[in-house]
Amino acid sequence: MKKIALLILVFTSITTQSFKNDVTKRKKLVVVWQPSHQTDTGKDFSEAATCNAIVEAAINLNIDDDKIKLKEYKVRSLGRKDLHHADSGSNTVIAHTSAIIDGKKSGYAWELERSNKRKPDVFISVHNNGGTKRNAVWGYIHYGDKYEQANRELAARLIKAIASVTTLENRGVLLDSTTGRNNYRCSKTGKLGFYSLDENVNNAPYRVLLEVGDNAASREILLDPVQRKKIGEAIKRELIAWMAEKEGQ
């Protein structure tokens, strides 16, 4: 009887330890989402609301993966009175990003500070485009840092996933240095760039900015709750797949 009890105890111990080891192997990766806080980019249209809905759909989708376990956070300055350009402004304008105005930092700067405190592995910024007359999706990455190629791969996979569940045309991945937008420049390369993707500002190794649809040409899609949910969930699924492959390399 004592031998049977001992065998049961040993078996239980081994099973419990094996379960603990399996859980331990599931690495926790940190993802920070930055939905646009802009409310002034279209007529009767809130980019902030649209992009937040997409991000919320992504965060709320739970995917059980053997290798990947996520810790997800959202950074959003919308509504804060202690910041300038907390609900407007461009990611490519110095006055809207890195500038201090009347003693206040910008909404973008506050969001990036919050993100860096989380020490993210991946940073995904979600925006809409405007004035393109294209029902499309674009991916943007930062020029010139050592993760450029990996970020290109990630952005390409995410916009392909978005295009696969919508009628949005896949317009490919572009470098932020090629847009010719406004005056924010990377301090290392001296080239034009997106503040949120700048490696001198954003500590995440993997950083992409998605411009999902045009606020006029894609209006029907962007205002449809079902479509926004599909987009967010498609982004999340592809992100998990990409992470699992990276962890397996």
CYANA upper distance limits for C-alpha pairs under 8 A (distance plus 0.5 A):
  1 MET  CA      5 ALA  CA      6.80
  2 LYS  CA      6 LEU  CA      6.60
  3 LYS  CA      7 LEU  CA      6.66
  4 ILE  CA      8 ILE  CA      6.74
  5 ALA  CA      9 LEU  CA      6.72
  6 LEU  CA     10 VAL  CA      6.70
  7 LEU  CA     11 PHE  CA      6.58
  8 ILE  CA     12 THR  CA      6.56
  9 LEU  CA     13 SER  CA      6.66
 10 VAL  CA     14 ILE  CA      6.72
 11 PHE  CA     15 THR  CA      6.64
 12 THR  CA     16 THR  CA      6.57
 13 SER  CA     17 GLN  CA      6.61
 14 ILE  CA     18 SER  CA      6.56
 15 THR  CA     19 PHE  CA      6.77
 16 THR  CA     20 LYS  CA      6.77
 17 GLN  CA     21 ASN  CA      6.66
 18 SER  CA     22 ASP  CA      6.78
 19 PHE  CA     23 VAL  CA      6.84
 20 LYS  CA     24 THR  CA      6.63
 21 ASN  CA     25 LYS  CA      6.70
 22 ASP  CA     26 ARG  CA      7.35
 25 LYS  CA     67 LYS  CA      7.41
 26 ARG  CA     66 ASP  CA      6.97
 26 ARG  CA     67 LYS  CA      5.19
 26 ARG  CA     68 ILE  CA      5.87
 26 ARG  CA     69 LYS  CA      6.45
 27 LYS  CA     67 LYS  CA      7.09
 27 LYS  CA     68 ILE  CA      6.22
 27 LYS  CA     69 LYS  CA      6.45
 28 LYS  CA     68 ILE  CA      7.01
 28 LYS  CA     69 LYS  CA      5.23
 28 LYS  CA     70 LEU  CA      5.84
 28 LYS  CA     71 LYS  CA      7.04
 29 LEU  CA     68 ILE  CA      7.67
 29 LEU  CA     69 LYS  CA      6.76
 29 LEU  CA     70 LEU  CA      5.44
 29 LEU  CA     71 LYS  CA      6.55
 29 LEU  CA    120 PRO  CA      8.04
 29 LEU  CA    121 ASP  CA      6.73
 30 VAL  CA     70 LEU  CA      6.34
 30 VAL  CA     71 LYS  CA      5.27
 30 VAL  CA     72 GLU  CA      6.38
 30 VAL  CA     73 TYR  CA      8.39
 30 VAL  CA    118 ARG  CA      7.91
 30 VAL  CA    119 LYS  CA      7.64
 30 VAL  CA    120 PRO  CA      5.18
 30 VAL  CA    121 ASP  CA      5.78
 30 VAL  CA    122 VAL  CA      7.08
 31 VAL  CA     70 LEU  CA      7.40
 31 VAL  CA     71 LYS  CA      6.71
 31 VAL  CA     72 GLU  CA      5.34
 31 VAL  CA     73 TYR  CA      6.90
 31 VAL  CA    120 PRO  CA      5.92
 31 VAL  CA    121 ASP  CA      6.55
 31 VAL  CA    122 VAL  CA      5.36
 31 VAL  CA    123 PHE  CA      6.37
 31 VAL  CA    124 ILE  CA      8.17
 32 VAL  CA     72 GLU  CA      6.32
 32 VAL  CA     73 TYR  CA      5.34
 32 VAL  CA     74 LYS  CA      6.15
 32 VAL  CA     75 VAL  CA      7.66
 32 VAL  CA    115 SER  CA      6.83
 32 VAL  CA    118 ARG  CA      8.31
 32 VAL  CA    120 PRO  CA      6.61
 32 VAL  CA    122 VAL  CA      6.90
 32 VAL  CA    123 PHE  CA      5.38
 32 VAL  CA    124 ILE  CA      6.89
 33 TRP  CA     55 VAL  CA      7.34
 33 TRP  CA     72 GLU  CA      8.03
 33 TRP  CA     73 TYR  CA      6.68
 33 TRP  CA     74 LYS  CA      5.23
 33 TRP  CA     75 VAL  CA      6.86
 33 TRP  CA    123 PHE  CA      6.50
 33 TRP  CA    124 ILE  CA      5.51
 33 TRP  CA    125 SER  CA      6.41
 33 TRP  CA    126 VAL  CA      8.16
 34 GLN  CA     55 VAL  CA      8.48
 34 GLN  CA     74 LYS  CA      6.42
 34 GLN  CA     75 VAL  CA      5.77
 34 GLN  CA     76 ARG  CA      6.90
 34 GLN  CA    111 GLU  CA      8.14
 34 GLN  CA    123 PHE  CA      8.03
 34 GLN  CA    124 ILE  CA      6.61
 34 GLN  CA    125 SER  CA      4.97
 34 GLN  CA    126 VAL  CA      6.70
 35 PRO  CA     48 ALA  CA      7.26
 35 PRO  CA     51 CYS  CA      5.70
 35 PRO  CA     52 ASN  CA      5.70
 35 PRO  CA     55 VAL  CA      6.93
 35 PRO  CA     74 LYS  CA      8.18
 35 PRO  CA     75 VAL  CA      7.91
 35 PRO  CA     76 ARG  CA      7.17
 35 PRO  CA    125 SER  CA      6.29
 35 PRO  CA    126 VAL  CA      5.36
 35 PRO  CA    127 HIS  CA      7.02
 36 SER  CA     47 GLU  CA      6.96
 36 SER  CA     48 ALA  CA      5.47
 36 SER  CA     51 CYS  CA      6.43
 36 SER  CA     52 ASN  CA      7.61
 36 SER  CA     76 ARG  CA      8.06
 36 SER  CA    125 SER  CA      7.79
 36 SER  CA    126 VAL  CA      6.51
 36 SER  CA    127 HIS  CA      5.77
 37 HIS  CA     47 GLU  CA      7.64
 37 HIS  CA     48 ALA  CA      5.00
 37 HIS  CA     76 ARG  CA      6.93
 37 HIS  CA     77 SER  CA      7.05
 37 HIS  CA     78 LEU  CA      5.86
 37 HIS  CA     86 ALA  CA      7.28
 37 HIS  CA     87 ASP  CA      5.49
 37 HIS  CA     88 SER  CA      6.90
 38 GLN  CA     46 SER  CA      7.53
 38 GLN  CA     47 GLU  CA      6.14
 38 GLN  CA     48 ALA  CA      5.58
 38 GLN  CA     78 LEU  CA      8.49
 38 GLN  CA     86 ALA  CA      8.42
 38 GLN  CA     87 ASP  CA      5.40
 38 GLN  CA     88 SER  CA      4.75
 38 GLN  CA     89 GLY  CA      7.08
 39 THR  CA     45 PHE  CA      7.85
 39 THR  CA     46 SER  CA      5.19
 39 THR  CA     47 GLU  CA      6.14
 39 THR  CA     48 ALA  CA      6.12
 39 THR  CA     49 ALA  CA      8.42
 39 THR  CA     87 ASP  CA      6.35
 39 THR  CA     88 SER  CA      6.39
 40 ASP  CA     45 PHE  CA      8.26
 40 ASP  CA     46 SER  CA      7.36
 40 ASP  CA     47 GLU  CA      8.13
 40 ASP  CA     87 ASP  CA      8.42
 40 ASP  CA     88 SER  CA      6.59
 41 THR  CA     45 PHE  CA      7.75
 41 THR  CA     46 SER  CA      7.61
 41 THR  CA     47 GLU  CA      7.09
 41 THR  CA    130 GLY  CA      7.83
 41 THR  CA    215 ASN  CA      8.26
 42 GLY  CA     46 SER  CA      7.44
 42 GLY  CA     47 GLU  CA      8.13
 42 GLY  CA    130 GLY  CA      8.08
 42 GLY  CA    215 ASN  CA      6.72
 42 GLY  CA    216 ALA  CA      8.05
 45 PHE  CA    215 ASN  CA      7.91
 46 SER  CA     50 THR  CA      6.88
 47 GLU  CA     51 CYS  CA      6.47
 47 GLU  CA    127 HIS  CA      7.50
 47 GLU  CA    128 ASN  CA      6.89
 47 GLU  CA    215 ASN  CA      8.26
 48 ALA  CA     52 ASN  CA      6.43
 48 ALA  CA     78 LEU  CA      8.47
 48 ALA  CA     87 ASP  CA      8.38
 49 ALA  CA     53 ALA  CA      6.68
 50 THR  CA     54 ILE  CA      7.06
 50 THR  CA    222 LEU  CA      6.76
 50 THR  CA    223 LEU  CA      7.29
 50 THR  CA    228 ARG  CA      7.95
 51 CYS  CA     55 VAL  CA      6.73
 51 CYS  CA    126 VAL  CA      6.43
 51 CYS  CA    127 HIS  CA      6.49
 51 CYS  CA    128 ASN  CA      7.86
 52 ASN  CA     56 GLU  CA      6.48
 53 ALA  CA     57 ALA  CA      6.70
 53 ALA  CA    225 PRO  CA      8.23
 53 ALA  CA    228 ARG  CA      6.90
 53 ALA  CA    229 LYS  CA      7.72
 53 ALA  CA    232 GLY  CA      8.38
 54 ILE  CA     58 ALA  CA      6.93
 54 ILE  CA    228 ARG  CA      5.61
 54 ILE  CA    229 LYS  CA      6.44
 54 ILE  CA    231 ILE  CA      6.83
 54 ILE  CA    232 GLY  CA      5.00
 55 VAL  CA     59 ILE  CA      6.70
 55 VAL  CA    126 VAL  CA      7.99
 55 VAL  CA    232 GLY  CA      6.28
 56 GLU  CA     60 ASN  CA      6.47
 56 GLU  CA    232 GLY  CA      7.81
 57 ALA  CA     61 LEU  CA      6.80
 57 ALA  CA    228 ARG  CA      8.01
 57 ALA  CA    229 LYS  CA      5.65
 57 ALA  CA    230 LYS  CA      8.33
 57 ALA  CA    231 ILE  CA      8.49
 57 ALA  CA    232 GLY  CA      5.40
 57 ALA  CA    233 GLU  CA      6.41
 58 ALA  CA    229 LYS  CA      8.14
 58 ALA  CA    232 GLY  CA      4.82
 58 ALA  CA    233 GLU  CA      5.33
 58 ALA  CA    234 ALA  CA      8.22
 58 ALA  CA    235 ILE  CA      7.18
 58 ALA  CA    236 LYS  CA      5.70
 59 ILE  CA     72 GLU  CA      7.44
 59 ILE  CA    236 LYS  CA      8.03
 61 LEU  CA    233 GLU  CA      6.80
 61 LEU  CA    236 LYS  CA      7.79
 63 ILE  CA    237 ARG  CA      8.13
 64 ASP  CA     69 LYS  CA      8.41
 65 ASP  CA     69 LYS  CA      7.53
 67 LYS  CA    244 ALA  CA      6.73
 67 LYS  CA    247 GLU  CA      8.11
 68 ILE  CA    240 ILE  CA      7.67
 68 ILE  CA    243 MET  CA      7.73
 68 ILE  CA    244 ALA  CA      6.74
 73 TYR  CA    118 ARG  CA      8.48
 75 VAL  CA    111 GLU  CA      5.74
 75 VAL  CA    112 LEU  CA      8.24
 75 VAL  CA    114 ARG  CA      7.13
 75 VAL  CA    115 SER  CA      7.06
 76 ARG  CA    107 GLY  CA      8.35
 76 ARG  CA    111 GLU  CA      6.56
 77 SER  CA     86 ALA  CA      5.73
 77 SER  CA     87 ASP  CA      7.57
 77 SER  CA    107 GLY  CA      5.72
 77 SER  CA    108 TYR  CA      7.94
 77 SER  CA    110 TRP  CA      7.60
 77 SER  CA    111 GLU  CA      6.88
 78 LEU  CA     86 ALA  CA      5.75
 78 LEU  CA     87 ASP  CA      5.51
 78 LEU  CA    107 GLY  CA      8.15
 79 GLY  CA     86 ALA  CA      7.01
 79 GLY  CA     87 ASP  CA      7.13
 80 ARG  CA     86 ALA  CA      6.65
 81 LYS  CA     86 ALA  CA      8.07
 82 ASP  CA    104 LYS  CA      7.11
 83 LEU  CA    104 LYS  CA      5.82
 83 LEU  CA    105 LYS  CA      6.02
 83 LEU  CA    106 SER  CA      5.79
 83 LEU  CA    107 GLY  CA      6.22
 83 LEU  CA    110 TRP  CA      8.37
 84 HIS  CA     96 HIS  CA      8.14
 84 HIS  CA    101 ILE  CA      7.44
 84 HIS  CA    104 LYS  CA      6.62
 84 HIS  CA    105 LYS  CA      6.74
 84 HIS  CA    106 SER  CA      5.23
 84 HIS  CA    107 GLY  CA      6.64
 85 HIS  CA     89 GLY  CA      6.08
 85 HIS  CA     96 HIS  CA      6.58
 85 HIS  CA    106 SER  CA      6.17
 85 HIS  CA    107 GLY  CA      6.05
 85 HIS  CA    108 TYR  CA      8.41
 86 ALA  CA    106 SER  CA      6.99
 86 ALA  CA    107 GLY  CA      4.69
 86 ALA  CA    108 TYR  CA      7.90
 87 ASP  CA    107 GLY  CA      7.93
 89 GLY  CA     93 VAL  CA      8.11
 89 GLY  CA     96 HIS  CA      5.78
 89 GLY  CA     97 THR  CA      8.45
 90 SER  CA     96 HIS  CA      6.56
 90 SER  CA     97 THR  CA      8.08
 91 ASN  CA     96 HIS  CA      7.57
 91 ASN  CA     97 THR  CA      6.97
 91 ASN  CA    108 TYR  CA      7.94
 91 ASN  CA    194 PHE  CA      5.97
 91 ASN  CA    195 TYR  CA      5.97
 91 ASN  CA    196 SER  CA      7.21
 92 THR  CA     96 HIS  CA      8.33
 92 THR  CA     97 THR  CA      8.07
 92 THR  CA    181 ARG  CA      6.78
 92 THR  CA    182 ASN  CA      6.18
 92 THR  CA    183 ASN  CA      6.75
 92 THR  CA    184 TYR  CA      5.49
 92 THR  CA    192 LEU  CA      8.31
 92 THR  CA    193 GLY  CA      6.91
 92 THR  CA    194 PHE  CA      5.63
 92 THR  CA    195 TYR  CA      6.67
 93 VAL  CA     97 THR  CA      6.80
 93 VAL  CA    182 ASN  CA      6.10
 93 VAL  CA    183 ASN  CA      5.89
 93 VAL  CA    184 TYR  CA      5.62
 94 ILE  CA     98 SER  CA      5.99
 94 ILE  CA     99 ALA  CA      6.39
 94 ILE  CA    183 ASN  CA      6.78
 94 ILE  CA    184 TYR  CA      5.53
 95 ALA  CA     99 ALA  CA      5.51
 95 ALA  CA    100 ILE  CA      8.33
 96 HIS  CA    106 SER  CA      6.73
 96 HIS  CA    107 GLY  CA      8.48
 96 HIS  CA    108 TYR  CA      8.07
 97 THR  CA    105 LYS  CA      8.43
 97 THR  CA    106 SER  CA      5.99
 97 THR  CA    107 GLY  CA      7.79
 97 THR  CA    108 TYR  CA      6.01
 97 THR  CA    109 ALA  CA      6.45
 97 THR  CA    195 TYR  CA      7.24
 98 SER  CA    105 LYS  CA      7.94
 98 SER  CA    106 SER  CA      7.38
 98 SER  CA    108 TYR  CA      8.48
 98 SER  CA    109 ALA  CA      6.89
 98 SER  CA    195 TYR  CA      8.37
 99 ALA  CA    105 LYS  CA      7.23
 99 ALA  CA    106 SER  CA      7.48
100 ILE  CA    104 LYS  CA      5.87
100 ILE  CA    105 LYS  CA      5.39
100 ILE  CA    106 SER  CA      7.44
101 ILE  CA    105 LYS  CA      7.15
101 ILE  CA    106 SER  CA      8.44
105 LYS  CA    109 ALA  CA      6.80
105 LYS  CA    110 TRP  CA      7.33
106 SER  CA    110 TRP  CA      6.76
107 GLY  CA    111 GLU  CA      6.67
108 TYR  CA    112 LEU  CA      6.74
108 TYR  CA    195 TYR  CA      8.42
108 TYR  CA    196 SER  CA      7.81
109 ALA  CA    113 GLU  CA      6.69
110 TRP  CA    114 ARG  CA      6.72
111 GLU  CA    115 SER  CA      6.64
112 LEU  CA    116 ASN  CA      6.58
112 LEU  CA    196 SER  CA      7.48
112 LEU  CA    201 VAL  CA      7.65
112 LEU  CA    202 ASN  CA      6.81
113 GLU  CA    117 LYS  CA      6.94
114 ARG  CA    118 ARG  CA      7.45
115 SER  CA    119 LYS  CA      7.42
115 SER  CA    120 PRO  CA      7.49
115 SER  CA    202 ASN  CA      8.35
116 ASN  CA    120 PRO  CA      7.31
116 ASN  CA    202 ASN  CA      7.11
116 ASN  CA    203 ASN  CA      6.36
116 ASN  CA    204 ALA  CA      7.81
119 LYS  CA    203 ASN  CA      7.60
119 LYS  CA    204 ALA  CA      7.26
120 PRO  CA    203 ASN  CA      8.00
120 PRO  CA    204 ALA  CA      5.73
120 PRO  CA    205 PRO  CA      8.45
121 ASP  CA    204 ALA  CA      5.87
121 ASP  CA    205 PRO  CA      6.58
121 ASP  CA    206 TYR  CA      6.79
122 VAL  CA    204 ALA  CA      6.31
122 VAL  CA    205 PRO  CA      7.17
122 VAL  CA    206 TYR  CA      5.26
122 VAL  CA    207 ARG  CA      6.45
123 PHE  CA    204 ALA  CA      6.65
123 PHE  CA    206 TYR  CA      6.69
123 PHE  CA    207 ARG  CA      5.25
123 PHE  CA    208 VAL  CA      6.98
124 ILE  CA    207 ARG  CA      6.54
124 ILE  CA    208 VAL  CA      5.73
124 ILE  CA    209 LEU  CA      6.38
124 ILE  CA    210 LEU  CA      7.97
125 SER  CA    196 SER  CA      8.18
125 SER  CA    207 ARG  CA      8.48
125 SER  CA    208 VAL  CA      6.81
125 SER  CA    209 LEU  CA      5.03
125 SER  CA    210 LEU  CA      6.62
126 VAL  CA    209 LEU  CA      6.43
126 VAL  CA    210 LEU  CA      5.46
126 VAL  CA    211 GLU  CA      6.72
126 VAL  CA    212 VAL  CA      7.68
127 HIS  CA    209 LEU  CA      7.90
127 HIS  CA    210 LEU  CA      6.48
127 HIS  CA    211 GLU  CA      5.20
127 HIS  CA    212 VAL  CA      6.58
128 ASN  CA    210 LEU  CA      8.28
128 ASN  CA    211 GLU  CA      5.16
128 ASN  CA    212 VAL  CA      5.34
128 ASN  CA    213 GLY  CA      6.03
128 ASN  CA    214 ASP  CA      6.34
128 ASN  CA    215 ASN  CA      6.88
129 ASN  CA    211 GLU  CA      6.01
129 ASN  CA    212 VAL  CA      7.16
129 ASN  CA    213 GLY  CA      6.44
129 ASN  CA    214 ASP  CA      5.04
129 ASN  CA    215 ASN  CA      6.73
130 GLY  CA    214 ASP  CA      5.34
130 GLY  CA    215 ASN  CA      5.81
130 GLY  CA    216 ALA  CA      7.33
131 GLY  CA    214 ASP  CA      7.52
131 GLY  CA    215 ASN  CA      8.25
131 GLY  CA    216 ALA  CA      7.86
132 THR  CA    214 ASP  CA      7.09
132 THR  CA    217 ALA  CA      8.34
133 LYS  CA    214 ASP  CA      7.50
133 LYS  CA    216 ALA  CA      7.63
133 LYS  CA    217 ALA  CA      5.92
134 ARG  CA    169 GLU  CA      8.46
134 ARG  CA    213 GLY  CA      8.13
134 ARG  CA    214 ASP  CA      6.87
134 ARG  CA    217 ALA  CA      6.20
134 ARG  CA    218 SER  CA      8.02
135 ASN  CA    167 THR  CA      8.10
135 ASN  CA    168 LEU  CA      5.83
135 ASN  CA    169 GLU  CA      6.73
135 ASN  CA    213 GLY  CA      6.18
135 ASN  CA    214 ASP  CA      6.47
135 ASN  CA    217 ALA  CA      5.62
135 ASN  CA    218 SER  CA      5.47
136 ALA  CA    163 ALA  CA      8.47
136 ALA  CA    167 THR  CA      8.39
136 ALA  CA    168 LEU  CA      4.79
136 ALA  CA    169 GLU  CA      4.67
136 ALA  CA    170 ASN  CA      6.44
136 ALA  CA    171 ARG  CA      6.95
136 ALA  CA    212 VAL  CA      7.43
136 ALA  CA    213 GLY  CA      5.49
136 ALA  CA    214 ASP  CA      7.29
136 ALA  CA    218 SER  CA      7.96
137 VAL  CA    159 ILE  CA      6.88
137 VAL  CA    162 ILE  CA      8.16
137 VAL  CA    163 ALA  CA      7.63
137 VAL  CA    168 LEU  CA      6.45
137 VAL  CA    169 GLU  CA      6.53
137 VAL  CA    170 ASN  CA      5.88
137 VAL  CA    171 ARG  CA      6.42
137 VAL  CA    172 GLY  CA      8.25
137 VAL  CA    210 LEU  CA      7.89
137 VAL  CA    211 GLU  CA      6.26
137 VAL  CA    212 VAL  CA      5.19
137 VAL  CA    213 GLY  CA      5.72
138 TRP  CA    159 ILE  CA      7.15
138 TRP  CA    170 ASN  CA      7.14
138 TRP  CA    171 ARG  CA      5.83
138 TRP  CA    172 GLY  CA      6.23
138 TRP  CA    173 VAL  CA      6.68
138 TRP  CA    174 LEU  CA      8.02
138 TRP  CA    210 LEU  CA      6.44
138 TRP  CA    211 GLU  CA      5.59
138 TRP  CA    212 VAL  CA      7.04
138 TRP  CA    213 GLY  CA      8.48
139 GLY  CA    155 ALA  CA      5.93
139 GLY  CA    156 ALA  CA      7.24
139 GLY  CA    159 ILE  CA      6.85
139 GLY  CA    171 ARG  CA      8.36
139 GLY  CA    172 GLY  CA      6.69
139 GLY  CA    173 VAL  CA      4.98
139 GLY  CA    174 LEU  CA      6.65
139 GLY  CA    208 VAL  CA      7.54
139 GLY  CA    209 LEU  CA      6.45
139 GLY  CA    210 LEU  CA      5.25
139 GLY  CA    211 GLU  CA      6.79
140 TYR  CA    152 ARG  CA      8.48
140 TYR  CA    155 ALA  CA      7.50
140 TYR  CA    173 VAL  CA      6.06
140 TYR  CA    174 LEU  CA      5.43
140 TYR  CA    175 LEU  CA      6.15
140 TYR  CA    176 ASP  CA      6.44
140 TYR  CA    208 VAL  CA      6.40
140 TYR  CA    209 LEU  CA      5.53
140 TYR  CA    210 LEU  CA      6.77
140 TYR  CA    211 GLU  CA      8.35
141 ILE  CA    148 GLU  CA      7.50
141 ILE  CA    151 ASN  CA      6.79
141 ILE  CA    152 ARG  CA      6.92
141 ILE  CA    155 ALA  CA      7.91
141 ILE  CA    173 VAL  CA      7.82
141 ILE  CA    174 LEU  CA      6.98
141 ILE  CA    175 LEU  CA      5.68
141 ILE  CA    176 ASP  CA      6.38
141 ILE  CA    197 LEU  CA      7.28
141 ILE  CA    207 ARG  CA      7.31
141 ILE  CA    208 VAL  CA      5.74
141 ILE  CA    209 LEU  CA      7.01
142 HIS  CA    148 GLU  CA      7.11
142 HIS  CA    175 LEU  CA      6.27
142 HIS  CA    176 ASP  CA      5.92
142 HIS  CA    177 SER  CA      7.72
142 HIS  CA    193 GLY  CA      7.36
142 HIS  CA    194 PHE  CA      7.79
142 HIS  CA    197 LEU  CA      6.09
142 HIS  CA    198 ASP  CA      6.81
142 HIS  CA    199 GLU  CA      8.32
142 HIS  CA    207 ARG  CA      8.25
142 HIS  CA    208 VAL  CA      8.31
143 TYR  CA    148 GLU  CA      7.04
143 TYR  CA    175 LEU  CA      6.16
143 TYR  CA    176 ASP  CA      6.88
143 TYR  CA    177 SER  CA      6.60
143 TYR  CA    193 GLY  CA      8.17
144 GLY  CA    148 GLU  CA      7.02
144 GLY  CA    189 THR  CA      7.55
145 ASP  CA    199 GLU  CA      7.68
147 TYR  CA    151 ASN  CA      6.49
147 TYR  CA    205 PRO  CA      6.97
147 TYR  CA    206 TYR  CA      7.20
148 GLU  CA    152 ARG  CA      6.61
149 GLN  CA    153 GLU  CA      6.86
150 ALA  CA    154 LEU  CA      6.78
150 ALA  CA    206 TYR  CA      7.84
151 ASN  CA    155 ALA  CA      6.50
151 ASN  CA    206 TYR  CA      6.23
151 ASN  CA    207 ARG  CA      6.81
151 ASN  CA    208 VAL  CA      6.95
152 ARG  CA    156 ALA  CA      6.52
152 ARG  CA    173 VAL  CA      7.08
153 GLU  CA    157 ARG  CA      6.77
154 LEU  CA    158 LEU  CA      6.75
154 LEU  CA    208 VAL  CA      8.14
154 LEU  CA    239 LEU  CA      8.18
154 LEU  CA    242 TRP  CA      7.60
155 ALA  CA    159 ILE  CA      6.72
155 ALA  CA    173 VAL  CA      7.05
155 ALA  CA    208 VAL  CA      6.48
155 ALA  CA    209 LEU  CA      8.20
155 ALA  CA    210 LEU  CA      8.03
156 ALA  CA    160 LYS  CA      6.58
156 ALA  CA    172 GLY  CA      7.03
156 ALA  CA    173 VAL  CA      6.49
157 ARG  CA    161 ALA  CA      6.66
157 ARG  CA    238 GLU  CA      7.30
158 LEU  CA    162 ILE  CA      6.82
158 LEU  CA    234 ALA  CA      8.28
158 LEU  CA    235 ILE  CA      6.06
158 LEU  CA    238 GLU  CA      6.63
158 LEU  CA    239 LEU  CA      7.50
159 ILE  CA    163 ALA  CA      6.59
159 ILE  CA    170 ASN  CA      7.03
159 ILE  CA    172 GLY  CA      7.97
159 ILE  CA    210 LEU  CA      7.90
159 ILE  CA    235 ILE  CA      8.36
160 LYS  CA    164 SER  CA      6.64
160 LYS  CA    170 ASN  CA      6.89
161 ALA  CA    165 VAL  CA      7.33
161 ALA  CA    234 ALA  CA      6.20
161 ALA  CA    235 ILE  CA      6.92
161 ALA  CA    238 GLU  CA      7.09
162 ILE  CA    166 THR  CA      6.96
162 ILE  CA    168 LEU  CA      8.07
162 ILE  CA    231 ILE  CA      6.01
162 ILE  CA    234 ALA  CA      6.45
162 ILE  CA    235 ILE  CA      7.05
163 ALA  CA    167 THR  CA      6.85
163 ALA  CA    168 LEU  CA      5.65
163 ALA  CA    169 GLU  CA      6.63
163 ALA  CA    170 ASN  CA      6.35
165 VAL  CA    230 LYS  CA      7.22
165 VAL  CA    231 ILE  CA      7.43
165 VAL  CA    234 ALA  CA      7.80
166 THR  CA    227 GLN  CA      7.88
166 THR  CA    231 ILE  CA      8.13
168 LEU  CA    213 GLY  CA      7.26
168 LEU  CA    218 SER  CA      8.31
174 LEU  CA    178 THR  CA      7.67
175 LEU  CA    179 THR  CA      7.92
176 ASP  CA    192 LEU  CA      7.41
176 ASP  CA    193 GLY  CA      5.31
176 ASP  CA    194 PHE  CA      6.40
177 SER  CA    191 LYS  CA      6.25
177 SER  CA    192 LEU  CA      5.24
177 SER  CA    193 GLY  CA      5.48
177 SER  CA    194 PHE  CA      8.50
178 THR  CA    192 LEU  CA      7.98
179 THR  CA    192 LEU  CA      8.38
180 GLY  CA    192 LEU  CA      7.44
181 ARG  CA    192 LEU  CA      7.85
182 ASN  CA    192 LEU  CA      8.33
183 ASN  CA    192 LEU  CA      7.01
184 TYR  CA    192 LEU  CA      6.22
184 TYR  CA    193 GLY  CA      6.48
184 TYR  CA    194 PHE  CA      7.48
184 TYR  CA    195 TYR  CA      7.41
185 ARG  CA    189 THR  CA      8.43
185 ARG  CA    190 GLY  CA      6.08
185 ARG  CA    191 LYS  CA      5.71
185 ARG  CA    192 LEU  CA      4.75
185 ARG  CA    193 GLY  CA      5.78
185 ARG  CA    194 PHE  CA      8.28
185 ARG  CA    195 TYR  CA      8.47
186 CYS  CA    190 GLY  CA      5.67
186 CYS  CA    191 LYS  CA      6.16
186 CYS  CA    192 LEU  CA      6.85
186 CYS  CA    193 GLY  CA      6.47
186 CYS  CA    195 TYR  CA      8.45
186 CYS  CA    198 ASP  CA      6.85
186 CYS  CA    200 ASN  CA      8.05
187 SER  CA    191 LYS  CA      8.47
187 SER  CA    200 ASN  CA      7.88
188 LYS  CA    200 ASN  CA      8.44
193 GLY  CA    197 LEU  CA      8.08
193 GLY  CA    198 ASP  CA      7.49
194 PHE  CA    198 ASP  CA      6.81
195 TYR  CA    201 VAL  CA      7.67
196 SER  CA    201 VAL  CA      7.64
196 SER  CA    202 ASN  CA      6.95
197 LEU  CA    201 VAL  CA      8.08
197 LEU  CA    202 ASN  CA      6.82
197 LEU  CA    207 ARG  CA      6.45
197 LEU  CA    208 VAL  CA      7.31
197 LEU  CA    209 LEU  CA      7.85
198 ASP  CA    202 ASN  CA      6.33
199 GLU  CA    203 ASN  CA      6.60
199 GLU  CA    204 ALA  CA      8.14
199 GLU  CA    205 PRO  CA      8.35
213 GLY  CA    217 ALA  CA      7.89
213 GLY  CA    218 SER  CA      5.72
213 GLY  CA    219 ARG  CA      8.30
213 GLY  CA    221 ILE  CA      8.49
213 GLY  CA    222 LEU  CA      7.61
214 ASP  CA    218 SER  CA      5.47
214 ASP  CA    219 ARG  CA      7.40
215 ASN  CA    219 ARG  CA      5.73
215 ASN  CA    222 LEU  CA      7.90
218 SER  CA    222 LEU  CA      6.66
219 ARG  CA    223 LEU  CA      6.56
220 GLU  CA    224 ASP  CA      6.78
221 ILE  CA    227 GLN  CA      6.36
221 ILE  CA    228 ARG  CA      7.82
222 LEU  CA    227 GLN  CA      7.52
222 LEU  CA    228 ARG  CA      6.85
223 LEU  CA    227 GLN  CA      8.50
223 LEU  CA    228 ARG  CA      8.10
224 ASP  CA    228 ARG  CA      6.76
225 PRO  CA    229 LYS  CA      6.64
226 VAL  CA    230 LYS  CA      6.79
227 GLN  CA    231 ILE  CA      6.70
228 ARG  CA    232 GLY  CA      6.71
229 LYS  CA    233 GLU  CA      6.61
230 LYS  CA    234 ALA  CA      6.52
231 ILE  CA    235 ILE  CA      6.78
232 GLY  CA    236 LYS  CA      6.87
233 GLU  CA    237 ARG  CA      6.68
234 ALA  CA    238 GLU  CA      6.75
235 ILE  CA    239 LEU  CA      6.55
236 LYS  CA    240 ILE  CA      6.72
237 ARG  CA    241 ALA  CA      6.82
238 GLU  CA    242 TRP  CA      6.60
239 LEU  CA    243 MET  CA      6.62
240 ILE  CA    244 ALA  CA      6.57
241 ALA  CA    245 GLU  CA      6.83
242 TRP  CA    246 LYS  CA      6.75
243 MET  CA    247 GLU  CA      6.63
244 ALA  CA    248 GLY  CA      6.72
245 GLU  CA    249 GLN  CA      6.95
